[in-house]
Amino acid sequence: MSAKIIDGKQVAVDIRAELKSEVAKLAEKGIVPGLGVILVGEDPASKSYVSAKERACGEIGIFSDDHRLPVETKQEELLALVERMNKDPKINGILVQLPLPKHIDESAVLLAIDPDKDVDGFHPMNVGKMVVGEKAFLPCTPHGVIQLLKRSGVNTCGKHVVVVGRSNIVGKPVANMLIQKQEGGNATVTLCHTRTKDLGYHTRQADIIIAASGCPNTVTADMVKEGAVVIDVGVNRVEDATRERGYRLVGDVDFEAVKEKASLITPVPGGVGPMTITMLLYNTVESAKRANGID
C-alpha cells in the first residue's frame, strides 16, 4: 500500500490563513508587521525566492521593505543598511538573502542583525536559546518540518528519528527541536551525515526519517522500514531531456520506491519547500507581537 502524501502546499495555505487572521487583528490595534529584505547581486534562485517572499507578505498583510543591491555593494554599506533596519520600529524582521557575494563576510552580516529581528533564526543568540529550550525564533525550514509532522498527526514523543544531514540550516536545528521536552519533541534522535558508516543500518531503525543531505537518492527503499514516516528536505536538480527546461527537481529520497514502504511521505516539490517562507511569515508576526507586548 502506497504512503499517504503529506501535502506541504495545503499545510502552508492553512497556516497562512491563520496568520492572515492574526495580522488583521493586529491591524485593528494599529500594528502592521514589517519584514525588511535585502538581496545583494543577481543570483536567479535568490531573486526568485525573494520575489516569492514579497508576494507572500502582500497576501497576508505584512509590510515588506525590499532592498535589491548591486553585486559590487561593499560590506560596510550592507552593514549600514542592516543597522538602519535594526533601529527602524516599522521593521520587525530582517532577512538577508544568502548566499552573499564572496567579498562579503556572511557571518559578520548575520551577527549584525538584532536577535529580536532575526526571523531566519540564524543568529547565535537565537540558536543558543533554541538549544537550551528557551523561547526563540526557530530556523524556518526545520520549524516547517516540525509543523508538517504535527499537522499530519505524527506524534514524535518516544519515537526514534534519524536525521540525515548535519547542516546549520536544517540537520542540527531540527535534531535539537526534536529532543526538546515539549510538544513536537521528546524524540530519540540519531544524527547521521556523510561520514556515517552504514547509513542504512541507522535509517532502518527509524520511525521517522528526515533526509537533508543535499544529494539525490541518499535514502533508498532498502534503507526504510515498513510504515516509517519520511520527510524529504532535499531539493536537487537532475538532468531530464524530456522537460522543456532540461531538468527536474528531486529530493534526497528515492520517492517512487520509498513511498511503497512508508506510511507518510513528503514529495519534492510540494512538501517541505512551501513551509520555509510560511514559517518566515510566522516569525515576523511573532516578532511584531513581542515588540508590542502581545503574547
Secondary structure, DSSP 8 states (H G I E B T S, - for coil): ---EE--HHHHHHHHHHHHHHHHHHHHHTT---EEEEEEES--HHHHHHHHHHHHHHHHHT-EEEEEEE-TT--HHHHHHHHHHHHH-TT--EEEE-SS--TTS-HHHHHHHS-GGG-TT--SHHHHHHHHHT-S----HHHHHHHHHHHHTT---TT-EEEEE---TTTHHHHHHHHHSSSTT---EEEEE-TT-SSHHHHHTT-SEEEE-SSSTTSB-GGGS-TT-EEEE---EEEE-TTSTTSEEEE-SB-HHHHTTT-SEE--SSSSSHHHHHHHHHHHHHHHHHHHTT--
